[in-house]
């Protein structure tokens, strides 16, 4: 029963929608906690997240809602189309890889959100946390690159041990995200050093 359901593009798109909504709820909660409790102690050059919610968006919930709806619509339509094409024109193997590609990447993103929410929840009044620190953007990108790489290796080992194509999809997407963020971190650091050199 589950196996038949798994190979239904409509159901897997619904799974994506649920995961995406969960992602956004955690992203919003992390941003809310950051602006309420953390910003005076820790400052991130380009937000607390790779897809940050700005203070302006927090103040204008309609804008934030429109951003959420547009991202959900575009991503869900794209995933449904891709899975439908895989189902019609390729083997189950490619379908499984594509499902793992987007679902397991979101698993890593959820892990990062949970870490932020847990950390930011500690920054309450009388928490005992003192001081102030500012993180340049490349540090956040480098940390994200390492997180994605850890998940990519774990998913690849799962594939190597059991031949699970779903895990291979997750390994590919997390490795791609790791490389992207790693390269972006290098560029961001070079830009920062250039600004320091000109100052």
ABEGO torsion letter per residue (X at the ends): XAAAAAABAAAAAAAAAAAAAAAAAAAAAAAAAAAAAAAAABBBAAEABABBBBAAAAABAAAAAAAAAAAAAAAAAAAAAAAAAAAAABBAAAAAAAAAAAAAAAAAAAAAAAAAAAAAAABBBGAGBBEBBBBBAAAAAAAAAAAAAAAAAAAAAAAAAAGBAAAAAAAAAAAAAAAAAAAAAAAAAAAAAAAAAAX
